[in-house]
Amino acid sequence: MSRPVRRILFGDNLTWLRTLPDASVDLIYIDPPFNTGQARTYRRLRTVRDEQGDRIGFQQRRYRTQVLGSMQFQDAFDDYLAFLAPRLEEAYRVLKPHGSFFIHLDYREVHYVKVFLDGLFGREAFMNEIIWAYDYGGRSKRRWPAKHDNILWYAKDPRRYTFNYEAIDRIPYMAPNLVGKEKARRGKTPTDVWWMTIVPTTGRERTGYPTQKPLKLLERIIRVHSNPGDVVLDFFAGSGTTGEAAARLGRGFILIDNNPEAIRVMRKRLAPYDPECLACPEDDGHP
């Protein structure tokens, strides 16, 4: 059996996308910047025991916070759709006929992007809007707190696409005593609202990269919407969650990002899978 594609590409994603052949990938997931209009910052912290520290923890012990580093990027575009549109067109071109496309957005831009994708794929190709719901962070006193993201799913051919129903991870019934022992044991399939926690700030999964998404979320998408040996593309790859989920499930991956810090994080995270890295910061050429 040939080795699955495992590739990291450094540089402008539109330039790289134009080098990929037509109908060459089986599944696309992207998590582009949300266009919040602000700088997105993530600080890596560590707490150490210190009797003069600034935090109080278990049994009133005091701890001191150390800042290990920070990462920041600007999340602002004058015309967000104009930025995304040519990249979405390339995504449609490189997707195989049976393939699916997922785009992860929030309430600021999802409606504009959906109208564009309806025109690109066809309205009949829109399969689901998945709501990823979570519960963390502050609570506004001026409006209902926004605690969900929107994930749009399009099938290139709505009559023929990959959907592995038996591979869906099941979730517990809220009232198991009402459904019988067998159903309660098996669990139920999720709906289009996915309740999943964010990546814990002190969890082993955390890479230190801003906007990192949970591995469990990507594993659900990849497990159901692709098959072993398929190639998964993410051209806003960030921390490389898509690549790790794909590799763990026996899929290949192509990850693209133009942030040197993202490339560093991905290469470290995916080192066990030995990906090739093209035009990476220590290399010479770009496509």
N, C-alpha and C positions, 0 to 999 in steps of 0.2 A: 504493500500500500504506500502511495506517495505521501510525503510530508505535507500537512496542510499549510496553506498560505499563512504566514505570520509576519506581518510587515508594519513598520512604523515609518511614516513619511513626514519629514520636517519641511515646512514652508507654507505658502499660500494654498489654501485648499482648492480654490477654483483652478489654479494652475495644475495642481496634481490631478484633480478630477478629469481634466481634459486629456490626460494621458491614459486613462483607463479605457479599456475596450467597451464597446456596446454590450449590454446584457451580460455583464461579467460578475455580478455579485447577487447573492440570494436574499439578503436582508440588509436594510439600512436603518440604523438608529442614529439620530443626532440630537444634541442638546446645545443649541446655539445660545449665545448671550441673550439675556432676556430684555435688553434695552431699557434698563431701569433709569438711565440717565445719570448714574452715579459710578464712582469707583468701587469695585468689589474687592474687599480685603479679607484675608484670612491670616490670623496669627497662630503660630504653633507655640503652645504653652506647656510648661511642666511645673508641677508643684513639689516642693521639698519641705521636710520637717524643719521648722524654724520657730523658736519660742517668741521671736519678735515679728513673726510673719503677718501678712495682711489678710489671711483667711483662717476661719475656724472650721474644723472638720469633725470627724467622729470622735466622741468622748471629749469634746472641747479642745482637742489638740490643735495647735496653730501651725500653719503652713505658709510658705512664701512662694509667690508666683514668679517663674522665670520665663521670659520671652525668648524662644529659641530661634525665631525668624518669622518673616511675614512675606506674603505674596499679594500682589495687587494687579488688577487690570481694569481698564476703562470699559464700562458697559453702556455706551451711548452711541447712537447712530442718528444722523439727521434724517435719513430715509431708510428705515430698517428693512422694508420690503424690497427696496431697490438693491440693498446689499445681499439679501437672501435669494432673490429670484433667480439669478443666473446659476447659483449653486444648486437650487432645487431642480432646475431644468437638467443640469448634468446628472443629478441623482436619478431622475426619471430615465435618462438615457442608459445609465450603466446598470440599472436594475433588471434582473431577468424577468421573463413573462410571468412566472409563478411567484415572484417576489413581493415582499411587503416593505413599506416605508413608514417609519415612525419618527415624529418630530415632537420634541419635548419643549413646551412653552409655558408662559403664564398668562394671566388675564390681560396684560397690557397689549399683547400683539396677536393672541391666538385667533381672533376673529378676522383680522386682516390676512393672516397667513392662510387660514382655511379657505377664504374666498379665492385666493390665488391657486391653491392646490386643487380646489374643485375644478378650476379651469384647466389645470395641467393634467391631472389624472382623469378627470370626469367626475361629476357628482355621484354617479353610481359606484365609483371606486372608493368612496369614503365608507369605511367599515365601522369605526367606533371613535368616540372621544373618551379616552380613559382619564379618569380623575385620580391622580395620586394624592391622597389625603394624609396629612401628618399633623402632629400637635407639638409644637415647640416654639420657643421665642416669646416675645412680648405680646401684650394684649392692648390694642388700641382702645381708647375711651371715646373716640369720635366716629368710629364705624365698625362693622363686623370685621374681625381680624381675618386676613387672607392666609389660609392654611392649606392650600392645595396648589398643584400644578396641573396643566392640561397636556395630554399626550394624544396627538392625532394619528390614527392608523389608516393608511391607504393601501389597497391591494392594486398592483399594476393591472391585473385581470380579475375583476370581482367574481368571475365564474370559475376561476381556477387559481387557487393560492394555497400556500402551506399553512395548515392549522392543525397541530397535533393535539387533539382534544384530550387524549389519554395521558399526555405529558403534563397537563395542568397540575400545578401543586394545589392541593386542597386545603381548605381552612376550616376551623371548627364551627359547628352550629352554635348559635347564641343560646338556644334552648334545646340541648341534646336529648333531654328526656321526652320531648314531644315528637321526635322523629324515629325512635327505635334504635336498638343497640347497633345494628349493622350500618345504618346511615350515619349514626354518630361516630362510629369507628372510622368509617371511610372519609367523613368530612364532606364539605360541599365545594363546588367550584366557585371561584370569585366572580363578581359581577364586573361592571365597568367602573366601579369605584374601588380602588386598591388602597387599603389602610396599611401603610408601612412606615416604620420609624425612619428618621434620617440616619445618616452614618454617625454613630456616637462619637463625641469629640475625643474621648479617651479610648475608643475601641481599637482593636488590632487592625480593622479594615481601613481606618483613617490614614490617608497618605499625606495630609497637610495641604492638599490642593483645594482652592476655592470651588464651590458648587459641586463637589463630588457627590455622585448619586449612589444609592445602595446597590450592592452587588445582587441582592435578592431580586430587585426590580428588573435589572437587565437579564438575569438568569430566567425569569419568567417569560420575558419577551422572546429571548433567543431559543429557549427550549420548545416553545409552542410554535413559533413562526419560522423555524429552520430545521434542518436535519443534520445529523453528524456528517462532517466533511464539507458542509456548505461554507461559503465565505460571507462574513459579516463586515460591513463597512460603517465606520464612524468618522466623519470628517470634521467634527469639533470634539476631538477625542479627550482633551483635558487630562484627567488623572488616569485614563486607561481602563475604566471599569468595564466598558464594552469588550475590550480585548481579553481581560481576565475571565469574564463570564463566558465568552466564546471558547477560549482555550479549555476551561474546566469542563465544558460540555462537548468537547471534541469537534469544535468548529474552527475554521480558519478566520483570520481577521486582517483588515487593513485599517490602520488608524492614522489620521492626519491631524496635525496641529502646527501652528506657527509660533508657539510660545516655547522658548528654550527650556523654561522651567517645567512645562508640561512634558516635554520630551525626556528630561532628566527623571521625572517621577515615573513615567511609563516604562522607561528602560529598566529602572530598578525594580518596579513592581512585576514586570513581565519577564524578568531575567530567567526564571525557571523554564520558560517556554522558548527561549533562545530565538527571539524575533530578529529579523534583519532590519536595520535602521538606515534608510536612504536619505542622503543630504543632511544628516544630523549635524549639530553645531560643530563638532570636531572634524566633519568631512568638508570637502571642497565644493562640490557642485550642487546646483539646484536644477530642478527640471526646467 
